[in-house]
Amino acid sequence: MFNSPLANALRPDTLEDMVGQEHLLGKGKLLNRLYESKKLPNLIFYGPSGVGKTTVAKILAKSAGKTLRYLNGTTASTADIKEVISDTNSFDGLGGIVLYLDEIQYLNKKQQQTLLEFIENGSITLISSTTENPYFYVYNAILSRSTVFEFKPVSPTEMKKAVIRALSKACELFGKEYKANDEVIDIISIGSGGDVRKAINAVELLVATAVPDEKGKAVITEEDAKQVAQRSSNRYDRDGDAHYNLLSALQKSIRGSDENAALHYLARLLDAGDLISPCRRLLVIAAEDIGLAYPNAIPIVKACVDSALQLGLPEARIPLADAVVLLATAPKSNSAYAAMEKAMADVQNGNFSDIPAHLKDGHYSGAQKLGHAIGYKYPHDFPNHYVKQQYLPDTLKNKKYYEFGENKSEQSALAYRNKNL
């Protein structure tokens, strides 16, 4: 009986056996050329789980003729790191040591700093991996001494190769014949969410539980494949990159007037059970990206969001879909947002002075003695409710933050102003 996980038996020994990551490992690509050069600098592998980061590190270390040591950031202590460093003076360290530090984001700054001296003098080659954005989680001194490579989820087309190979290997290891049609392979390939390890584990489970047919062949059914694969394809972590990337893609799709893409990203957020984040983001989009081109979008989206929060999932998807399509197809303007950013920049940079005296509060005893509110002209007492007077502080009196947008709504407001003022 074969007891080792199937994923271990299928772990590639060369880059040629890898699936996916063609942008890094394909012929002529950087990591492929590094592999062929048999040289190894400090590297950071960034990407989701199960896409080959550890395997590539092992292959590169072997190609460079170096001893590979493995530590996981979730459990590694400073003592563990120092033990690896001590090996540089041992027989094992003669050819050089590669420290593969998995989940480096879990090490604190002091632990990461422990490695610096030995990275600098070449005693250790560091390959670290992380599922989180290294520019947020990895100490800058480590980043500056390493090259970051982003690994991506494996496409369903590439995943099929891994699934077919896993089925073949399972036949060999378990000494049985299995039947799996193309639909089963597609279900596993798509349902794994780009995670090769997850796909292979699914194959292992399905093979172990397959029921023999009349000819003794173990049959993997579509129903079983769907049950194993269900809800596995939507990678999501509310505190991680996937969360912010989906929200960013949602806003940029709406801003770009692509309602279909926006609905797709909304569906992924809701499928992960996240209702609050898209609601908050849609309220922002209504004001930031549609803004004064269609001011009614703001109260309409607020109504849709209120309805969604009252309904809860799954019904919340209906008013939120209305909001997304409305925003994506609406005219766009960020004129007010841009104006506010300019005003905030002045305030934050200290570019302001005292409020003009005639604008200060005059509703208290003694205000006139201070010169407050004296000379203020009440616009409603003048034709068209307008009178020219200074409102900005002296140092900014000629400053212009807002520029009327080209859309119909703002141009109508501009025409009204020009006609009546």
N, C-alpha and C positions, 0 to 999 in steps of 0.2 A: 504493500500500500504506500502510495506517495503522500508524504505528510507536509512537505514544504509548500508554501504558497505558490500557486501557479505563476504569479507575477515574478517571483524570484527566478523560476526556471526559464522564463522568457526574457529576462533582462539582457539587452543587447551587449555584445562585446566590442562592437565597432560602430562607428557613426553611420556606416552604410546600412546597418540593420535598424536604425532608428526610424520611427514614424513621426511625421510632423516636423516643425521647426525648420522648414526649408530655407527660411530667411536667414537662419544662422548656420545651418549645417549643410546646405546644398553645395554642390561643387562650385568652388571659387568664392564661397562666402567666408566671412572672417573666422568663425570657429573651425570650419573645415580646414582652412589654410593653417590655422594655429595647430591643429591636430597633425597635419602633415609635416609641419616644421619641427615637431617634437620639443617645442619650447613652451613654457608656461608662465605667464605673468599672473598677477593677482586679479581675480575676477569676482564679479557679483552677478549671480543669476537671479533674475526677478520674474516671477510669474506664478500662476496657480499651481496647486498640487497635482501630481500625477502626470506631468507633461515632459518629464525626462531630465530635470535639472541634476538630480543625483547621479543618474546614469551617465550623463555627459561628463560630469566631474570625474567619475571613475575612469572613463575611457581616456580622457585627456591626461590624467595622472599616470596611467599605465603607458600611454604613448610617450610621455616625457621621461619615463624610467624612474619615477619618484615614488616613495612610499606614501600611501594614502592613510591618513588618520581622520576619523569621523567624530564630530561632536554635535549635539543638538542643543540649540540655544534655550530650549524649554527646561533642560535638566542640567546643563553644563555649569560648573562652578569655576571660580578663578583657579582653584587647585587643579581642576581638570586641564585647563588651558596651560598652566605651568608644567604639568606632566608631559604634555605634547611638546612643549618647548625644550624640556630636558632631553627628549629623544633626539634632538638635533646633534647631540654629542655622542650618541650611541652608534652601534654598528648599523642599525636600521636607518639612521639618518645620513649615511655616507653619500647616497645618491640624491639627497634632498628630500624634504618632507612637504607633502601637500596636506594642509589642514582643510578638510571640508566642513564648514560650519553651517549647519542647516538651521533655518529660522533664526538668523542672526539678530533679528529685531527684538528678540526677547533678552538679549544680553544688555546689561546697563553700560553706561558710558565708561566706567572704570574698567569693566571687563574687556570692552573693546580696545581701550587704551593699552591694556597689557600686551596686546599683539603688535603694537606699532614698531617698537624697537627691532623686533625680529623680522617684521615685514621689510623694514628699511634696510637691514643688513643682508637680506636674502636668505636667512636661516630657514625661514618658512615661506612657502607660497600659499596664500590664502585664496580659497574658493569659497565664498559664502553664498547662501541662497536665502531668499525671503519671498513670502507670498504678499508682502506689503511693499508699498512704494519705498525703495531704499533712500530716496532723497528726503523722506520724512523721518525715517527710522534708524538709519545707519549714521554713525558718527562721521562728521565731515572729514576728519583726518584719514579714516579708512576709505571713504569715497574717493578722496583725491589721489589715493595710491592704487586704485582699482579701476577696472573697466566694467561698466554695467551692460549686461545683455538681457533683453526682455524676451522671455519665453511666452508663447501664446497657447491658448487652448487648441488641441488638435482638431482639425476639421473632420466632419463625418466621413468624407471620402478617404482621408488618410487613416482614420480610425478603423475602417473596414479591414484594412490590411492587418492591423493588430488583432481584431476579433477573429478573423479567419485563421491567423497563425495560432491564436490561443486555442481554438477548437481543435486544430490539428495536433497541437502539443498535448492537449488533454487526452485525445485518443491514444497517443503514444504512451503517456505516463500511466493512464488508468487501464490500458489494455482493453478498451471497449470501442465500439463504433457508435457514433452519434449522428443524428439527423437534425439539421437546422436549415430551414429554407432562407431565401434571400430576405424575406420580410423580417425574420428573427434577427438576422445580422444587421439590418438597417435599424431596427428598434434599439438594439444594444449600442450601435455606433452613434446614433443620435442622442439616445438617452443618457449616455455617459458624460455629456456636457464638456467634451474635450479632454477628459481625464482618462488617460490610457490605463492607469492602475485600476480605476473604477470599472472600466470595460472588461478587463481581464478577470477581476474579482467576480463580476456578474457572470461571465462565462463559466468560471469555476463553480459557482453556486448552481447555475442551471444544469451543468453537466452532472453534478453530484445528486441532483434531485430529479433528473430526467427519468421518465417511465418507459421501459422497453416496449416496442411494438411486437407484432406477431413474429417478426423475423429476428427479434432479439436486439434490435438497434434502439438505443436510448433516444427518445424523441424530445427535442426542445420545442415547446409550443410557443406560439405568438403571445398567448395569454400570459404564460409564465414570464416571458421576456419583458412584456409591458409592466408586469407587477414589480419585477426587479429594477427596471429602468425608471419607474414613475418618479417624477419630481426631482430627479437627480441632475437634470441638464441645466437648471437655473442656478448658477453660482451666485451666491449673495451673502454678504456679511454687512450688517447695518453699521458697523464701525470701520469697515475696510474700504479698499479701493473700488470694489464692485458697486457699492452703494453710491459713492460720489460720481463714478463714471456713468452710471445709469441716469442719475439726475442731470448730469452735464449733457449727456446725449439727448435727453428729453427736452431740455431747454434749447439746445442748439438746433434741434429738429423743428421745434415750433418757431424759433427765430428765423429759420430758413424756409418757413412755410411748407414743410413736408409733413402733412398730417398723417400719412401712412407710417413713416418712421416714428413719429411722436406716439402714435397709438401702440406701436410695437414696444417701445421702451416703457410706456405706462403699463402695458400688460405684464412685462417682466417684473416691474416693481410690485404690482398687485399680486402676481402669482407667488411672490416671495412673502406675501402677507404684510407688506409695508403699505399702510394707508396714509399715515401722517406725513411722511416725507414728500410724496407727490402733491398732496394737498397744499403744503406750505410752498413748494416750488411753483405751483401753478398761480398762486396768489402773487408771487414775486414777478413771474413772467407777464402777467396781465398789466402790471404797473411799469415794469422795466422795458419790455420789448414791444408791447402794443401801445401802451401809454395814451398819449393825446390824439393818436390817429383814430382811435375808437374808444373814447373814455368809458362808454357803457360796458366795455369788457370787464372792467374791474368789479362792479356790482354783480354782473351776471356770473362771473367766475366765483365770487364770494358765495352766491346762492348755491351754485353747484357744489362747492366744497362743503358748505353747511349741510346740504342734503346728503352728501356722501358720508360725512361723519355721523349723521343721525341714522343712516341706513346701515352702515357697516358693510363689511365684505360678506358675500360676493356682490350684492346689489349696488354697492358704492361705485362699481366700475361704470355704471350707466351714466350718472351725472358727470363723472370725471371724463368719460369719453366725449360727452357734449362739450365740456370745457376745453379739452384738448383740440378738438376739431374747430371750435369757434376761434381759439387763439391762433391756430396754425393758418387758418384761411382769412383771418382779419388783416387789415392794413397794419403796417408796422411803423413805430416811431420810438426812438429812445431819446428824444430831444430833452424831455424833462429830467430823465435820469442823467444824461450827460451834463446838463446845467447844474444839477445838484452835486455831481462829482467835482465840478469846477469850484462851486461855492464851498464845499467841504475842504477842498485842498487849500483854499485861502485861509479858512478858519484854522485848520490844523497847522498851517505854516506860520500862524501869527500875523497874517496879512489883513489886519482890520484895526479900526480905531473906534473912538467913542461914538455912540449913537447921536445923530443930530439933535440939538436941544428941542427943536419944535416937534420932534416925534416922541419925546419922553412923556411919561405919565404925568398928567396935570390934575388928577382927581384926588388931591389931598391938600390940606392946609400947608402953605409954605412953598408949594411948587413954583408959584410965580416969582417968589424971591430968588429961587435958584435958576430962573429963566426957562423952566421946563414948560413945554407945550405952547410957548408964546410964538405967535406967527404961523401956527399950523393952519393950513387951508383945508377945509372940510370938502372933499370932492363932490359930495352929493348936493352941495349948494351951487355947483357950477354946471354949465351946459354939458350934456352927455356924461355927467357924473365924473368929470375929469378936470384937473387943474395941474399945471406943471409945477413941481417943487422937488427938492432934493430928498431922497429917501435913504440912499446909501451913506455910510460914513465918509468923511472928507477924503480919506486916503483911497477910497474905492468909488468915488462919486461918478466916474465915467465907465465903470466896469460893466461888461455885458456877459452874462452867463448863458442866457437862453437864446437859442436861434430857432425860429419857427420852422417846423418840418415841412417837407414838400407835399404831405398828404392833404386831402380835401378838408379835413376838420381843422387843422392848424392854419391852413391858408385862408379859410373862412374867417378865423379869429383875427388873422393879420389884416385881412381886408376890412373887417369891421373897425379895427383900431385905426387904420389909415384914413378911413372915411369919416370917423366921428371925432378923432382927437386932433 
